[in-house]
Amino acid sequence: MGRLDGHHVFVTGGSRGIGAATVEKAVEEGAKVSFIDVLPDEGMALAACLGPNVLFARGSVTSAADLARITAAAVERFGAITGLVNNAGRNSYADPVAMTEDQWDAVFSVDLKAAWLAARAVLPGMIAAQRGAVVNIASVHAEMTYPGFFPYAAAKSGLVGLTRSLALDMGKHQIRVNALSPGYTETALVKEFFDRGDPGLRDQVLKVHPLHRIATPREIANCIVFLLSDEASFVTGANWKVDGGLTARFA
């Protein structure tokens, strides 16, 4: 406990799943936490449950105006943002031929562009303080993918590339930037994936996992908080796979 004492962490998509688990874990570790989401009921309930060290604001990560407004309010409430978790994301089940440009843009605006917009909003404060850590939530889809998931892998691969570029450009300011790539995790997005598939899909997935289970959001949040903390002070430009060994095997 206390690994994030004195920190202010901003989380995108923090109302449920990995985002909510990250908000909870960061608060337990001593941080002040602000978060943005398009799900107001879940966000307000989480903030009310966790107490005065948490601030929720409804907004879209695809809107630079929303991010500017909300991060400014968060800084006024809790002081400078020292940690950013770009967690907001969406699935995509498009056909590469039938997909429209608007549909493509909608995927990339959330899964890739939003991470840059959020970073752009908070990095000036981190640069001024010469201190900060960014964790971009990518996916094992950045290295392997699944039929019918187009173009999710492209967006997540781009997010890992964005991470490397930011790490190189921000290192001189003592700002660390890392990606974290979860595997299957008990979230609404993974439930959506299972619900779209055959009835036995979940069992098939469990069988190919070396641990014969998938992750809880808390297990992913534990790793995120480590990367935010000073315990990871020499970790930057990395992509941490947290997948229960899934990508270590042929399956």
Backbone as CSV, one residue per row, in Angstrom:
resi,resn,N_x,N_y,N_z,CA_x,CA_y,CA_z,C_x,C_y,C_z
1,MET,0.823,-1.196,0.000,0.000,0.000,0.000,0.866,1.258,0.000
2,GLY,0.334,2.335,-0.544,1.040,3.599,-0.525,1.990,3.825,-1.677
3,ARG,1.966,2.957,-2.690,2.890,3.125,-3.812,2.584,4.361,-4.645
4,LEU,1.364,4.889,-4.534,1.005,6.079,-5.303,0.693,7.279,-4.413
5,ASP,1.225,7.279,-3.209,1.060,8.443,-2.336,1.581,9.696,-3.036
6,GLY,0.791,10.755,-2.993,1.195,12.011,-3.601,0.968,12.105,-5.093
7,HIS,0.382,11.079,-5.675,0.125,11.075,-7.107,-1.330,11.434,-7.410
8,HIS,-1.530,11.976,-8.589,-2.867,12.214,-9.137,-2.942,11.477,-10.467
9,VAL,-3.793,10.467,-10.537,-3.903,9.608,-11.711,-5.198,9.916,-12.454
10,PHE,-5.093,10.080,-13.763,-6.258,10.314,-14.619,-6.485,9.075,-15.475
11,VAL,-7.707,8.531,-15.439,-8.038,7.289,-16.124,-9.136,7.547,-17.143
12,THR,-8.960,7.083,-18.365,-10.026,7.167,-19.358,-10.792,5.841,-19.373
13,GLY,-12.113,5.925,-19.557,-12.937,4.723,-19.543,-12.908,4.048,-18.187
14,GLY,-13.062,4.838,-17.134,-12.886,4.313,-15.781,-14.136,3.823,-15.084
15,SER,-15.264,3.762,-15.776,-16.517,3.422,-15.102,-16.713,1.934,-14.864
16,ARG,-16.062,1.082,-15.658,-16.265,-0.352,-15.502,-15.033,-1.113,-15.988
17,GLY,-15.010,-2.397,-15.747,-13.962,-3.261,-16.256,-12.585,-2.911,-15.728
18,ILE,-11.596,-2.991,-16.613,-10.217,-2.712,-16.225,-10.072,-1.280,-15.719
19,GLY,-10.790,-0.343,-16.330,-10.709,1.045,-15.888,-11.172,1.221,-14.465
20,ALA,-12.322,0.640,-14.123,-12.831,0.755,-12.757,-11.899,0.077,-11.764
21,ALA,-11.367,-1.079,-12.132,-10.427,-1.770,-11.246,-9.174,-0.935,-11.023
22,THR,-8.739,-0.217,-12.056,-7.571,0.645,-11.927,-7.852,1.821,-11.012
23,VAL,-9.029,2.428,-11.156,-9.422,3.510,-10.252,-9.384,3.022,-8.804
24,GLU,-9.985,1.883,-8.546,-10.038,1.342,-7.185,-8.643,1.048,-6.642
25,LYS,-7.813,0.387,-7.435,-6.473,0.020,-6.986,-5.610,1.246,-6.744
26,ALA,-5.708,2.243,-7.615,-4.909,3.455,-7.447,-5.290,4.189,-6.161
27,VAL,-6.580,4.237,-5.860,-7.026,4.870,-4.611,-6.470,4.106,-3.414
28,GLU,-6.525,2.783,-3.455,-5.979,1.972,-2.371,-4.493,2.237,-2.163
29,GLU,-3.796,2.562,-3.252,-2.358,2.811,-3.168,-2.030,4.262,-2.836
30,GLY,-3.057,5.063,-2.502,-2.827,6.410,-1.996,-3.009,7.536,-2.974
31,ALA,-3.399,7.242,-4.214,-3.523,8.291,-5.229,-4.851,9.026,-5.118
32,LYS,-4.841,10.267,-5.583,-6.066,10.941,-5.961,-6.346,10.510,-7.398
33,VAL,-7.610,10.239,-7.713,-7.932,9.698,-9.032,-9.084,10.468,-9.657
34,SER,-8.897,10.888,-10.892,-9.978,11.465,-11.681,-10.166,10.580,-12.904
35,PHE,-11.425,10.474,-13.361,-11.650,9.625,-14.528,-12.808,10.126,-15.362
36,ILE,-12.750,9.768,-16.644,-13.732,10.183,-17.634,-14.369,8.941,-18.239
37,ASP,-15.646,9.042,-18.564,-16.340,7.936,-19.218,-17.640,8.465,-19.807
38,VAL,-18.196,7.716,-20.750,-19.495,8.051,-21.334,-20.624,7.336,-20.595
39,LEU,-20.307,6.589,-19.542,-21.297,5.852,-18.757,-21.489,6.554,-17.417
40,PRO,-22.435,7.487,-17.331,-22.534,8.312,-16.130,-23.008,7.564,-14.889
41,ASP,-23.958,6.649,-15.032,-24.486,5.973,-13.852,-23.404,5.161,-13.153
42,GLU,-22.670,4.362,-13.937,-21.602,3.555,-13.358,-20.489,4.435,-12.798
43,GLY,-20.166,5.511,-13.511,-19.097,6.394,-13.057,-19.426,7.095,-11.756
44,MET,-20.642,7.640,-11.652,-21.033,8.330,-10.429,-21.121,7.370,-9.249
45,ALA,-21.596,6.153,-9.506,-21.701,5.161,-8.435,-20.317,4.777,-7.926
46,LEU,-19.376,4.587,-8.829,-18.022,4.220,-8.419,-17.381,5.344,-7.617
47,ALA,-17.504,6.577,-8.098,-16.915,7.710,-7.391,-17.526,7.871,-6.006
48,ALA,-18.839,7.707,-5.902,-19.505,7.839,-4.609,-19.040,6.759,-3.643
49,CYS,-18.807,5.565,-4.161,-18.378,4.447,-3.330,-16.965,4.647,-2.795
50,LEU,-16.090,5.262,-3.604,-14.678,5.349,-3.235,-14.333,6.599,-2.438
51,GLY,-15.214,7.594,-2.403,-14.999,8.712,-1.502,-14.394,9.956,-2.113
52,PRO,-13.930,10.889,-1.265,-13.551,12.234,-1.709,-12.275,12.303,-2.541
53,ASN,-11.496,11.250,-2.583,-10.271,11.275,-3.381,-10.485,10.855,-4.828
54,VAL,-11.762,10.779,-5.240,-12.101,10.370,-6.602,-13.032,11.392,-7.232
55,LEU,-12.743,11.754,-8.472,-13.575,12.687,-9.225,-13.964,12.039,-10.541
56,PHE,-15.273,11.965,-10.808,-15.767,11.458,-12.084,-16.376,12.578,-12.895
57,ALA,-16.140,12.547,-14.193,-16.787,13.496,-15.104,-17.221,12.756,-16.362
58,ARG,-18.436,13.017,-16.780,-18.926,12.419,-18.019,-18.325,13.169,-19.199
59,GLY,-17.808,12.416,-20.149,-17.248,13.029,-21.336,-16.750,11.970,-22.297
60,SER,-16.405,12.399,-23.497,-15.932,11.493,-24.536,-14.430,11.657,-24.753
61,VAL,-13.718,10.544,-24.794,-12.278,10.614,-25.045,-11.967,11.017,-26.483
62,THR,-12.960,10.991,-27.346,-12.745,11.421,-28.730,-12.885,12.933,-28.888
63,SER,-13.225,13.624,-27.807,-13.422,15.070,-27.845,-12.277,15.772,-27.132
64,ALA,-11.475,16.512,-27.874,-10.395,17.277,-27.262,-10.947,18.307,-26.281
65,ALA,-12.120,18.864,-26.600,-12.725,19.853,-25.713,-13.124,19.222,-24.378
66,ASP,-13.730,18.032,-24.429,-14.096,17.346,-23.186,-12.862,17.038,-22.353
67,LEU,-11.819,16.537,-22.991,-10.598,16.197,-22.258,-9.955,17.434,-21.645
68,ALA,-9.932,18.535,-22.373,-9.357,19.769,-21.835,-10.155,20.265,-20.641
69,ARG,-11.478,20.246,-20.776,-12.339,20.726,-19.689,-12.202,19.856,-18.445
70,ILE,-12.219,18.540,-18.634,-12.224,17.629,-17.489,-10.858,17.559,-16.815
71,THR,-9.793,17.538,-17.596,-8.473,17.516,-16.963,-8.205,18.818,-16.214
72,ALA,-8.695,19.944,-16.733,-8.527,21.215,-16.021,-9.256,21.189,-14.686
73,ALA,-10.478,20.648,-14.682,-11.228,20.545,-13.429,-10.544,19.595,-12.458
74,ALA,-9.972,18.521,-12.981,-9.281,17.556,-12.131,-8.039,18.168,-11.496
75,VAL,-7.286,18.941,-12.269,-6.089,19.601,-11.736,-6.471,20.621,-10.674
76,GLU,-7.551,21.335,-10.905,-8.013,22.310,-9.908,-8.381,21.615,-8.601
77,ARG,-8.946,20.419,-8.697,-9.391,19.680,-7.506,-8.237,18.978,-6.787
78,PHE,-7.373,18.297,-7.557,-6.375,17.418,-6.941,-4.922,17.814,-7.219
79,GLY,-4.705,18.863,-7.987,-3.338,19.230,-8.325,-2.875,18.554,-9.603
80,ALA,-1.615,18.720,-9.913,-1.062,18.260,-11.187,-1.263,16.758,-11.383
81,ILE,-1.572,16.380,-12.619,-1.720,14.968,-12.972,-0.332,14.378,-13.175
82,THR,-0.041,13.299,-12.429,1.267,12.648,-12.543,1.176,11.291,-13.228
83,GLY,-0.028,10.779,-13.397,-0.204,9.485,-14.055,-1.410,9.503,-14.978
84,LEU,-1.251,8.936,-16.169,-2.348,8.827,-17.135,-2.503,7.376,-17.541
85,VAL,-3.738,6.874,-17.478,-4.039,5.526,-17.957,-5.027,5.655,-19.108
86,ASN,-4.555,5.396,-20.316,-5.414,5.435,-21.500,-6.064,4.065,-21.653
87,ASN,-7.211,3.915,-21.015,-7.892,2.621,-20.965,-9.089,2.529,-21.897
88,ALA,-9.717,3.642,-22.221,-10.943,3.607,-23.020,-10.711,2.901,-24.349
89,GLY,-11.642,2.034,-24.716,-11.507,1.317,-25.977,-12.833,0.717,-26.402
90,ARG,-12.851,0.171,-27.605,-14.054,-0.453,-28.132,-13.651,-1.621,-29.020
91,ASN,-14.554,-2.579,-29.156,-14.348,-3.696,-30.075,-14.706,-3.280,-31.506
92,SER,-14.327,-4.121,-32.453,-14.723,-3.909,-33.846,-14.879,-5.261,-34.523
93,TYR,-15.983,-5.427,-35.247,-16.256,-6.687,-35.938,-16.568,-6.412,-37.410
94,ALA,-15.709,-5.632,-38.048,-16.003,-5.174,-39.406,-15.451,-6.126,-40.461
95,ASP,-16.035,-6.044,-41.630,-15.510,-6.720,-42.808,-14.598,-5.734,-43.535
96,PRO,-13.365,-6.145,-43.890,-12.428,-5.188,-44.475,-12.869,-4.611,-45.810
97,VAL,-13.759,-5.290,-46.529,-14.250,-4.774,-47.806,-15.506,-3.936,-47.617
98,ALA,-16.394,-4.401,-46.762,-17.668,-3.707,-46.575,-17.572,-2.517,-45.629
99,MET,-16.530,-2.464,-44.798,-16.406,-1.388,-43.822,-16.340,-0.029,-44.508
100,THR,-17.039,0.956,-43.937,-17.011,2.311,-44.484,-15.897,3.123,-43.835
101,GLU,-15.566,4.243,-44.446,-14.550,5.120,-43.866,-15.004,5.667,-42.515
102,ASP,-16.288,5.989,-42.397,-16.794,6.497,-41.118,-16.662,5.443,-40.020
103,GLN,-16.936,4.178,-40.358,-16.789,3.116,-39.369,-15.330,2.941,-38.967
104,TRP,-14.434,2.992,-39.941,-12.999,2.918,-39.644,-12.587,4.043,-38.703
105,ASP,-12.998,5.258,-39.032,-12.631,6.419,-38.213,-13.191,6.302,-36.799
106,ALA,-14.386,5.729,-36.664,-14.991,5.584,-35.343,-14.170,4.650,-34.451
107,VAL,-13.633,3.579,-35.041,-12.787,2.655,-34.281,-11.487,3.332,-33.879
108,PHE,-10.818,3.944,-34.832,-9.507,4.523,-34.556,-9.595,5.759,-33.663
109,SER,-10.727,6.450,-33.695,-10.859,7.632,-32.843,-10.847,7.257,-31.369
110,VAL,-11.404,6.089,-31.038,-11.427,5.634,-29.644,-10.173,4.843,-29.297
111,ASP,-9.800,3.889,-30.143,-8.746,2.944,-29.793,-7.334,3.471,-30.014
112,LEU,-7.184,4.553,-30.751,-5.841,5.085,-30.999,-5.762,6.599,-30.810
113,LYS,-6.558,7.346,-31.564,-6.443,8.802,-31.502,-6.709,9.343,-30.103
114,ALA,-7.654,8.742,-29.382,-8.006,9.234,-28.048,-6.824,9.191,-27.094
115,ALA,-5.957,8.193,-27.248,-4.782,8.112,-26.374,-3.864,9.310,-26.593
116,TRP,-3.713,9.711,-27.844,-2.919,10.904,-28.128,-3.598,12.161,-27.583
117,LEU,-4.912,12.267,-27.772,-5.618,13.451,-27.276,-5.485,13.580,-25.758
118,ALA,-5.628,12.471,-25.044,-5.504,12.508,-23.583,-4.073,12.845,-23.177
119,ALA,-3.101,12.242,-23.865,-1.710,12.555,-23.559,-1.414,14.030,-23.822
120,ARG,-1.923,14.535,-24.918,-1.707,15.953,-25.249,-2.273,16.863,-24.169
121,ALA,-3.359,16.428,-23.552,-3.993,17.248,-22.512,-3.189,17.270,-21.215
122,VAL,-2.521,16.170,-20.880,-1.855,16.094,-19.578,-0.344,16.268,-19.644
123,LEU,0.260,16.054,-20.794,1.721,16.108,-20.865,2.310,17.489,-20.541
124,PRO,1.683,18.605,-20.912,2.288,19.890,-20.532,2.514,20.022,-19.029
125,GLY,1.569,19.546,-18.226,1.748,19.591,-16.778,2.868,18.681,-16.312
126,MET,2.967,17.494,-16.911,4.041,16.579,-16.551,5.399,17.154,-16.953
127,ILE,5.470,17.775,-18.127,6.720,18.374,-18.579,7.146,19.482,-17.626
128,ALA,6.184,20.300,-17.202,6.503,21.384,-16.266,7.043,20.836,-14.948
129,ALA,6.484,19.697,-14.518,6.913,19.091,-13.253,8.133,18.199,-13.417
130,GLN,8.490,17.892,-14.687,9.575,16.939,-14.965,9.326,15.614,-14.229
131,ARG,8.100,15.131,-14.388,7.685,13.929,-13.680,6.394,13.409,-14.289
132,GLY,6.275,12.099,-14.459,5.006,11.553,-14.920,5.154,10.154,-15.477
133,ALA,4.019,9.465,-15.582,3.980,8.122,-16.157,2.677,7.959,-16.914
134,VAL,2.774,7.368,-18.096,1.614,7.092,-18.939,1.569,5.596,-19.201
135,VAL,0.380,5.008,-19.058,0.179,3.600,-19.394,-0.941,3.523,-20.421
136,ASN,-0.622,3.028,-21.605,-1.607,2.851,-22.666,-2.067,1.401,-22.689
137,ILE,-3.376,1.185,-22.571,-3.898,-0.176,-22.543,-4.101,-0.644,-23.977
138,ALA,-3.175,-1.471,-24.422,-3.225,-2.034,-25.770,-3.940,-3.384,-25.698
139,SER,-3.366,-4.416,-26.288,-3.999,-5.734,-26.302,-3.034,-6.732,-26.917
140,VAL,-3.218,-8.006,-26.604,-2.451,-9.034,-27.308,-2.783,-9.023,-28.800
141,HIS,-3.881,-8.382,-29.179,-4.212,-8.237,-30.604,-3.177,-7.389,-31.335
142,ALA,-2.320,-6.689,-30.612,-1.248,-5.937,-31.263,-0.245,-6.875,-31.920
143,GLU,-0.189,-8.143,-31.469,0.759,-9.106,-32.026,0.078,-10.307,-32.671
144,MET,-1.123,-10.609,-32.275,-1.884,-11.725,-32.834,-3.347,-11.296,-32.828
145,THR,-4.171,-11.912,-33.656,-5.557,-11.465,-33.668,-6.480,-12.620,-34.004
146,TYR,-7.745,-12.290,-34.278,-8.808,-13.279,-34.385,-9.629,-12.956,-35.632
147,PRO,-10.070,-13.933,-36.400,-10.883,-13.642,-37.586,-12.141,-12.849,-37.232
148,GLY,-12.486,-11.927,-38.086,-13.707,-11.152,-37.880,-13.574,-10.008,-36.913
149,PHE,-12.327,-9.667,-36.534,-12.096,-8.601,-35.550,-11.565,-7.325,-36.200
150,PHE,-11.600,-7.252,-37.513,-11.033,-6.124,-38.247,-11.686,-4.800,-37.854
151,PRO,-10.922,-3.676,-37.688,-9.468,-3.550,-37.746,-8.859,-3.348,-36.349
152,TYR,-9.384,-4.058,-35.359,-8.966,-3.880,-33.965,-7.457,-4.048,-33.804
153,ALA,-6.897,-5.078,-34.439,-5.465,-5.334,-34.306,-4.644,-4.168,-34.842
154,ALA,-5.096,-3.555,-35.911,-4.367,-2.423,-36.485,-4.338,-1.250,-35.514
155,ALA,-5.475,-0.981,-34.862,-5.537,0.125,-33.911,-4.651,-0.138,-32.699
156,LYS,-4.689,-1.368,-32.174,-3.891,-1.682,-30.997,-2.402,-1.742,-31.332
157,SER,-2.059,-2.194,-32.531,-0.663,-2.136,-32.954,-0.194,-0.689,-33.030
158,GLY,-1.063,0.175,-33.537,-0.736,1.593,-33.588,-0.523,2.184,-32.209
159,LEU,-1.289,1.718,-31.232,-1.156,2.227,-29.869,0.203,1.843,-29.269
160,VAL,0.672,0.640,-29.586,2.001,0.239,-29.123,3.070,1.101,-29.795
161,GLY,2.907,1.397,-31.081,3.841,2.286,-31.760,3.816,3.690,-31.184
162,LEU,2.624,4.185,-30.877,2.488,5.492,-30.244,3.235,5.513,-28.916
163,THR,3.142,4.423,-28.174,3.823,4.317,-26.891,5.330,4.484,-27.056
164,ARG,5.899,3.772,-28.023,7.342,3.873,-28.239,7.752,5.307,-28.586
165,SER,6.985,5.937,-29.472,7.326,7.305,-29.887,7.248,8.274,-28.717
166,LEU,6.177,8.187,-27.934,6.040,9.078,-26.777,7.144,8.834,-25.763
167,ALA,7.498,7.567,-25.552,8.558,7.256,-24.592,9.869,7.926,-25.001
168,LEU,10.188,7.901,-26.295,11.431,8.509,-26.758,11.386,10.034,-26.656
169,ASP,10.257,10.617,-27.001,10.154,12.077,-26.987,10.030,12.650,-25.576
170,MET,9.443,11.884,-24.659,9.187,12.388,-23.308,10.255,11.983,-22.294
171,GLY,11.160,11.097,-22.687,12.171,10.638,-21.742,13.028,11.757,-21.181
172,LYS,13.342,12.753,-21.993,14.180,13.863,-21.522,13.496,14.683,-20.435
173,HIS,12.185,14.513,-20.305,11.425,15.209,-19.259,11.149,14.301,-18.054
174,GLN,11.799,13.139,-18.020,11.604,12.161,-16.938,10.155,11.658,-16.877
175,ILE,9.533,11.563,-18.047,8.188,11.014,-18.175,8.304,9.646,-18.821
176,ARG,7.770,8.641,-18.158,7.818,7.276,-18.672,6.506,6.947,-19.390
177,VAL,6.600,6.229,-20.500,5.414,5.847,-21.268,5.525,4.371,-21.616
178,ASN,4.547,3.587,-21.190,4.532,2.153,-21.453,3.160,1.725,-21.951
179,ALA,3.146,0.609,-22.652,1.888,-0.039,-23.024,1.719,-1.291,-22.177
180,LEU,0.493,-1.662,-21.948,0.167,-2.921,-21.273,-0.857,-3.634,-22.137
181,SER,-0.547,-4.874,-22.499,-1.411,-5.634,-23.404,-2.078,-6.780,-22.666
182,PRO,-3.319,-6.589,-22.235,-4.030,-7.694,-21.585,-4.436,-8.759,-22.601
183,GLY,-4.554,-9.974,-22.109,-5.227,-11.014,-22.868,-6.701,-11.019,-22.505
184,TYR,-7.322,-12.193,-22.586,-8.739,-12.307,-22.226,-8.931,-11.919,-20.760
185,THR,-9.879,-11.016,-20.516,-10.151,-10.506,-19.176,-11.661,-10.423,-19.002
186,GLU,-12.117,-10.674,-17.791,-13.566,-10.675,-17.521,-14.113,-9.244,-17.552
187,THR,-14.354,-8.735,-18.757,-14.897,-7.389,-18.949,-16.119,-7.456,-19.855
188,ALA,-16.796,-6.319,-19.964,-17.974,-6.260,-20.828,-17.604,-6.498,-22.290
189,LEU,-16.418,-6.033,-22.712,-16.015,-6.230,-24.106,-15.754,-7.701,-24.410
190,VAL,-15.148,-8.410,-23.469,-14.903,-9.838,-23.681,-16.211,-10.620,-23.615
191,LYS,-17.118,-10.227,-22.725,-18.433,-10.872,-22.678,-19.159,-10.680,-24.002
192,GLU,-19.043,-9.482,-24.576,-19.653,-9.222,-25.881,-19.082,-10.166,-26.935
193,PHE,-17.773,-10.378,-26.893,-17.115,-11.284,-27.830,-17.648,-12.707,-27.671
194,PHE,-17.729,-13.181,-26.437,-18.232,-14.531,-26.200,-19.697,-14.659,-26.635
195,ASP,-20.478,-13.641,-26.354,-21.907,-13.683,-26.686,-22.140,-13.748,-28.201
196,ARG,-21.212,-13.195,-28.976,-21.351,-13.211,-30.426,-20.944,-14.551,-31.035
197,GLY,-20.184,-15.346,-30.282,-19.640,-16.578,-30.821,-20.504,-17.796,-30.559
198,ASP,-19.952,-18.963,-30.870,-20.645,-20.218,-30.621,-20.784,-20.455,-29.120
199,PRO,-21.779,-21.243,-28.716,-21.996,-21.483,-27.282,-20.778,-22.051,-26.559
200,GLY,-19.963,-22.814,-27.261,-18.799,-23.417,-26.621,-17.524,-22.600,-26.715
201,LEU,-17.622,-21.342,-27.180,-16.416,-20.548,-27.410,-15.647,-20.297,-26.120
202,ARG,-16.340,-19.981,-25.055,-15.648,-19.693,-23.798,-14.820,-20.899,-23.344
203,ASP,-15.393,-22.088,-23.421,-14.664,-23.291,-23.016,-13.439,-23.513,-23.901
204,GLN,-13.575,-23.249,-25.197,-12.432,-23.383,-26.098,-11.299,-22.432,-25.697
205,VAL,-11.677,-21.212,-25.343,-10.681,-20.219,-24.945,-9.978,-20.646,-23.653
206,LEU,-10.741,-21.127,-22.690,-10.142,-21.538,-21.422,-9.153,-22.684,-21.621
207,LYS,-9.456,-23.592,-22.525,-8.602,-24.763,-22.739,-7.228,-24.399,-23.279
208,VAL,-7.132,-23.324,-24.046,-5.830,-22.974,-24.621,-5.019,-22.042,-23.718
209,HIS,-5.565,-21.658,-22.587,-4.808,-20.847,-21.634,-3.974,-21.759,-20.731
210,PRO,-2.688,-21.505,-20.594,-1.874,-22.324,-19.700,-2.403,-22.364,-18.267
211,LEU,-3.021,-21.284,-17.804,-3.574,-21.248,-16.455,-5.020,-21.735,-16.413
212,HIS,-5.578,-22.066,-17.583,-6.954,-22.579,-17.703,-7.998,-21.636,-17.105
213,ARG,-7.737,-20.364,-17.213,-8.698,-19.335,-16.801,-8.312,-18.046,-17.497
214,ILE,-9.205,-17.058,-17.438,-8.857,-15.739,-17.953,-8.726,-14.777,-16.776
215,ALA,-8.232,-13.584,-17.043,-7.888,-12.650,-15.979,-9.115,-11.973,-15.384
216,THR,-8.960,-11.512,-14.166,-9.912,-10.577,-13.586,-9.412,-9.160,-13.873
217,PRO,-10.298,-8.170,-13.934,-9.834,-6.789,-14.122,-8.828,-6.362,-13.062
218,ARG,-8.986,-6.861,-11.839,-8.073,-6.495,-10.760,-6.638,-6.950,-11.065
219,GLU,-6.495,-8.112,-11.673,-5.156,-8.596,-11.989,-4.460,-7.695,-13.009
220,ILE,-5.215,-7.164,-13.937,-4.648,-6.227,-14.904,-4.322,-4.901,-14.209
221,ALA,-5.219,-4.450,-13.348,-5.010,-3.187,-12.625,-3.764,-3.237,-11.753
222,ASN,-3.483,-4.383,-11.162,-2.277,-4.509,-10.335,-1.028,-4.166,-11.140
223,CYS,-0.981,-4.632,-12.381,0.178,-4.368,-13.234,0.210,-2.921,-13.694
224,ILE,-0.955,-2.354,-13.970,-1.025,-0.947,-14.377,-0.475,-0.053,-13.276
225,VAL,-0.917,-0.298,-12.050,-0.478,0.531,-10.929,1.028,0.397,-10.714
226,PHE,1.572,-0.799,-10.887,3.021,-0.954,-10.791,3.729,-0.064,-11.810
227,LEU,3.259,-0.071,-13.058,3.898,0.739,-14.092,3.763,2.234,-13.815
228,LEU,2.710,2.636,-13.122,2.548,4.037,-12.743,3.472,4.434,-11.602
229,SER,3.851,3.483,-10.789,4.549,3.775,-9.543,6.042,3.965,-9.749
230,ASP,6.694,4.504,-8.716,8.136,4.700,-8.764,8.893,3.383,-8.731
231,GLU,8.226,2.286,-8.389,8.883,0.981,-8.438,9.255,0.598,-9.872
232,ALA,8.586,1.203,-10.856,8.881,0.956,-12.269,9.668,2.122,-12.861
233,SER,10.519,2.742,-12.063,11.175,3.995,-12.449,12.113,3.876,-13.641
234,PHE,12.546,2.659,-13.987,13.430,2.494,-15.141,12.753,1.715,-16.268
235,VAL,11.428,1.699,-16.254,10.659,0.998,-17.283,9.989,2.041,-18.174
236,THR,10.374,2.095,-19.421,9.715,2.992,-20.374,9.889,2.436,-21.780
237,GLY,8.924,2.751,-22.642,8.956,2.283,-24.024,8.647,0.809,-24.179
238,ALA,8.116,0.187,-23.143,7.868,-1.258,-23.148,6.403,-1.567,-23.428
239,ASN,6.168,-2.797,-23.851,4.808,-3.318,-23.994,4.715,-4.579,-23.146
240,TRP,4.060,-4.463,-22.013,3.946,-5.581,-21.067,2.738,-6.433,-21.433
241,LYS,2.976,-7.693,-21.735,1.884,-8.624,-22.002,1.438,-9.259,-20.683
242,VAL,0.149,-9.128,-20.402,-0.434,-9.712,-19.190,-1.568,-10.613,-19.663
243,ASP,-1.203,-11.815,-20.072,-2.140,-12.674,-20.802,-2.213,-14.103,-20.277
244,GLY,-1.664,-14.346,-19.096,-1.724,-15.695,-18.549,-0.980,-16.720,-19.385
245,GLY,-0.012,-16.275,-20.174,0.781,-17.178,-20.989,0.164,-17.549,-22.330
246,LEU,-0.945,-16.911,-22.691,-1.648,-17.278,-23.925,-0.744,-17.157,-25.153
247,THR,0.010,-16.072,-25.258,0.809,-15.856,-26.461,2.153,-16.593,-26.414
248,ALA,2.372,-17.396,-25.378,3.618,-18.162,-25.281,3.499,-19.526,-25.969
249,ARG,2.328,-19.829,-26.514,2.108,-21.175,-27.049,1.475,-21.143,-28.438
250,PHE,1.653,-22.220,-29.181,0.847,-22.449,-30.373,-0.525,-22.920,-29.916
251,ALA,-1.592,-22.385,-30.512,-2.922,-22.807,-30.095,-3.857,-22.730,-31.310
